[in-house]
Amino acid sequence: MKAIVTGYSSGIGKAICETLQNNGYEIIKLKTRLEKSTELEKEVKAILKEHEIDVLVNCAGFGMFKPHEEISVAKIKELIDVNLTAPIILSSLVLRSLKKTKGHIINIASIEATKHSKFSALYTATKSGLRDFGLSLFEELRRADVKVTTINPDLTKSNFFDELNFEPSENVNAHLLPEDIAQAVLDVLNFKGVITDLTVRAQRFEIQKK
């Protein structure tokens, strides 16, 4: 079983790779930056000449939470490219292979895809877009026996918050761990039917400023 996992170098993506490898999956790691769509297309097409893909996990992403007028045009484009455009492109490129293997696309969205928060307009737009993309794509692919799942994690203690001015509190009941999301991915893959949308939450909501 072969899987492409984006965002594999750290955080949730790294945990997903480790969990899948421990359960018999071979991870194929993309080298191209996700916002470079032309180069990304070339790399994926080269991979598909040698491998059939069973699982695509669109996990790479980053956040930005500030007044919308303070976000530069370049940053707006970068966030949309990484969080939304790249997963849509990758899904398109890998789809013929997934139809052959009756495979699975898993999109790691965010709790923000299910609600509306202050200073999160841009991030929410990308993650809710990814969520709706996945839900619609599943309806398209049901007859092809390709599964599509979107996972919406709550606050997860990872490097996601390194460049932000807040982070989850230290209360173990107020955050998830990357390993929790990785386990959810494995559970989704092992489920007999199709879990199309899964929101994974901590019991408490507590953040702290840096």
Long-range contacts (C-beta under 8 A, 24 or more apart in sequence): 1-25, 1-26, 1-54, 1-55, 2-26, 2-27, 2-28, 2-51, 2-52, 2-53, 2-54, 2-55, 3-27, 3-28, 3-53, 3-54, 3-55, 3-56, 3-57, 4-28, 4-29, 4-30, 4-44, 4-47, 4-53, 4-55, 4-56, 4-57, 4-90, 4-94, 5-29, 5-57, 5-59, 6-30, 6-34, 6-57, 6-58, 6-59, 6-60, 6-86, 6-87, 6-90, 7-59, 7-60, 7-61, 7-108, 8-59, 10-158, 10-159, 11-156, 11-158, 11-159, 11-160, 11-178, 12-59, 12-108, 12-153, 12-156, 12-158, 12-160, 12-178, 12-181, 12-182, 13-57, 13-59, 13-60, 13-108, 14-178, 15-177, 15-178, 15-179, 15-181, 15-182, 16-57, 16-59, 16-178, 16-181, 16-182, 16-185, 18-182, 19-179, 19-182, 19-183, 19-185, 19-186, 20-55, 20-182, 20-185, 20-186, 23-186, 25-54, 25-55, 28-53, 34-60, 34-81, 34-82, 34-86, 35-78, 35-81, 35-82, 35-85, 35-86, 37-81, 37-85, 37-86, 37-89, 40-86, 40-89, 40-90, 41-89, 41-93, 44-90, 44-93, 44-94, 45-93, 48-93, 48-94, 48-96, 48-97, 51-97, 52-97, 52-100, 52-101, 53-94, 53-97, 53-98, 53-101, 53-103, 54-98, 54-101, 54-103, 54-104, 55-103, 55-104, 55-105, 55-106, 55-189, 56-90, 56-91, 56-94, 56-98, 56-103, 56-104, 56-105, 56-106, 57-106, 57-108, 57-185, 58-86, 58-87, 58-90, 58-91, 58-105, 58-106, 58-107, 58-108, 58-130, 59-108, 60-86, 61-108, 61-110, 61-126, 61-127, 62-160, 62-163, 63-110, 63-123, 63-160, 63-164, 64-122, 64-123, 65-117, 65-119, 65-120, 65-123, 65-164, 65-166, 66-119, 67-119, 68-121, 68-122, 71-122, 76-122, 79-122, 79-123, 79-126, 80-122, 80-125, 80-126, 83-123, 83-126, 83-127, 83-130, 84-125, 84-126, 84-127, 84-129, 84-130, 84-133, 87-130, 87-133, 88-133, 91-133, 91-137, 95-141, 95-146, 98-146, 99-141, 99-144, 99-145, 99-146, 102-144, 102-145, 102-146, 103-146, 103-147, 104-146, 104-147, 104-148, 104-149, 104-188, 104-189, 105-134, 105-137, 105-146, 105-147, 105-148, 105-149, 106-148, 106-149, 106-150, 106-151, 106-185, 106-188, 106-189, 107-131, 107-133, 107-134, 107-148, 107-149, 107-150, 107-151, 108-151, 108-153, 108-181, 109-134, 109-150, 109-151, 109-152, 110-152, 110-153, 111-152, 111-153, 111-154, 111-155, 111-199, 111-201, 113-150, 113-152, 114-152, 114-199, 127-152, 131-197, 134-196, 134-197, 135-196, 135-197, 138-194, 138-196, 147-194, 148-194, 148-196, 149-188, 149-194, 149-195, 149-196, 149-197, 149-198, 150-196, 150-197, 150-198, 151-181, 151-184, 151-185, 151-188, 151-198, 151-199, 151-200, 152-197, 152-198, 152-199, 152-200, 153-180, 153-181, 153-184, 153-200, 154-199, 154-200, 154-201, 154-202, 154-205, 155-202, 155-205, 155-207, 156-180, 156-181, 164-210, 165-209, 165-210, 166-207, 166-208, 166-209, 166-210, 167-207, 167-208, 167-210, 168-202, 168-206, 168-207, 168-208, 169-206, 169-207, 169-208, 170-208, 171-204, 171-206, 173-202, 173-203, 173-204, 174-202, 174-203, 174-204, 174-205, 174-206, 175-202, 176-200, 176-201, 176-202
